Amino acid sequence: MPKLIRITTVPLSLKLLLTGQMKFMKAQGWEVIMVSADGREISQVVKSEGVRHEVVPFTRMITPWNDLKCLWRLYQLFRSEKPDIVHTHTPKAGLLGMVAANLAGVKIRLHTLAGIPAMAAEGRKKGLLENVEKWTYANATEVWPNSQGLFKFVLKQGLTNELKLKLIGQGSSNGVDLTKFNRASLKENHLVAATMRIMPGEDDFIILAVGRLVKDKGIEELVSAFTNSKIVGMSKLVLLGEFEQQLNPISQETIQTIREHPKIIQIDWTDHVPHYLALADVLVHASHREGFPNVLLEAGAMQVPVICSDIIGNTDLITQQKTGLIFPVKDAAVLREALEFAFVKRDKMAQYAENLYHYVLSNFERSRVHQEIFNNYQRLLKAAEMGE
């Protein structure tokens, strides 16, 4: 029975980014272990995936002494468990997981790349983060960028050689669950609850953003574009996500606007994202950096029109005026114009959403992505056996 260890920095990533993958691999007869820092999501993810979880106290910040302790814990875990494959996600888990797996002699070491923090960094921090990426890739046997754009970026920046890179299917780390993100499967009580939280006026145009409220997600530009738009009096901006001021904080001015503006609704995280998408007239994803954004797949599956920034990941899925609208990253003025266009040209936006819907259905159904990942695990196991 092959043994697989999957690692993310925080358990929320196991729950949201890798939903169903561990359960799928277990169903193929594999032993699977999950690893992350402690967190309230652990009991839920253990129950839903049906596999064991080990706690390693990762942080998402630069904490050298704690990181060394985590490296040692991972090394001990790998020496004890002797996994056939270690597969990491997220920057901190990727670096420490790949280094420890290499030191412990694990033959197959995989890192899925779903965004590069260095892309949005500046100065000395940018150089440090680029070195972290290089160290991670150097200790991996394969690196799986989750979009064609990231694949090309890694090569262009010289972060690793092409032989280490592998794009799984058409991209995405986990595809989209078309049974959940499906208008026909929505539950009326959750739909009513979401409506009550938004409290839309009869003719309000609902603009939705989903994700952490941090600077890198383009929240400052979105709030500015919305509040300065011609449609602010006929719309509502719904921000579905929590403030995260420890890392990458947004300005106090923006926070104050979010909290006080009568047309902006901020809602902490919910497991009922499909119900909010069902109420939205447009989904805006203004992020500064991405790998392959799940929220755009989810909007596509729910037939919600999309406006997004012109960054890697977004442009792997969205084509300008074919499957959505694209604006220059960090450009609040053009974003404002896009919001006004979406308000006026609803038929065109609906057509873009329909085109995106069919593209998502054809390429990103979740079980198809799981099977692609499993096929590549099998490929690597076979190659390792032949190499012995």
Summary of the structure (lengths in Angstrom):
residues: 388
radius of gyration: 21.0
end to end distance: 17.8
largest distance: 68.1
contacts: 1330
relative contact order: 0.11
helix: 50%
strand: 16%
